[in-house]
Amino acid sequence: MEQQRYEEALAAYDTSIDLAPFRFLSLDGAARAARALGDTTLARTYYRQLLDIAAPGSKRVAVGEARATLELIVCPPRRSPIEGA
């Protein structure tokens, strides 16, 4: 991911998820790679899976990022009429 080779990263994360479906770091990486590729539907799927397996009340940074990202994907901020002018 650091090298911005998101397609390759997503393929590697998918392979990891096939082998270990509930691996937290693989779900997080796959979600971030999908989002970087502009595939918000796939990113949403992975973020939801990540939140499903996260411990209740988890303080992990990735959990907070997943929640925040899902809010942005589901309810993106509205542009004000002034911005469009």
PEVEN-V406731 format. One record per pair of residues at least 4 apart in sequence whose ideal C-beta (glycine too) atoms are under 8 Angstrom apart, sorted by sequence separation. I is the first residue (numbers start at 0). GAP is how many residues later the second one is. If there is no record, write none. Layout:
# PEVEN-V406731
I&GAP  I&GAP
This chain:
# PEVEN-V406731
0&4  4&4  5&4  6&4  7&4  8&4  9&4  10&4  11&4  12&4  13&4  14&4  15&4  16&4  22&4  23&4  24&4  25&4  26&4  27&4  28&4  29&4  30&4  31&4  32&4  34&4  38&4  39&4  40&4  41&4  42&4  43&4  44&4  45&4  46&4  47&4  48&4  49&4  53&4  58&4  59&4  60&4  61&4  62&4  63&4  64&4  65&4  66&4  67&4  68&4  69&4  70&4  71&4  78&4  79&4  80&4  0&5  21&5  33&5  34&5  57&5  58&5  71&5  78&5  16&6  19&6  33&6  53&6  15&7  0&8  33&8  34&8  16&9  33&9  53&9  15&10  16&10  31&11  29&12  30&12  33&12  49&12  50&12  53&12  12&13  16&13  49&13  12&14  30&15  50&15  12&16  13&16  29&16  30&16  49&16  50&16  12&17  27&18  26&19  30&19  46&19  50&19  8&20  9&20  12&20  26&20  26&22  27&22  46&22  47&22  9&23  26&23  46&23  8&24  9&24  6&26  23&26  26&26  42&26  43&26  46&26  5&27  9&27  0&28  23&29  43&29  5&30  6&30  23&30  42&30  43&30  0&31  5&31  21&31  0&32  3&32  39&33  27&34  34&34  0&35  30&35  23&38  27&38  30&38
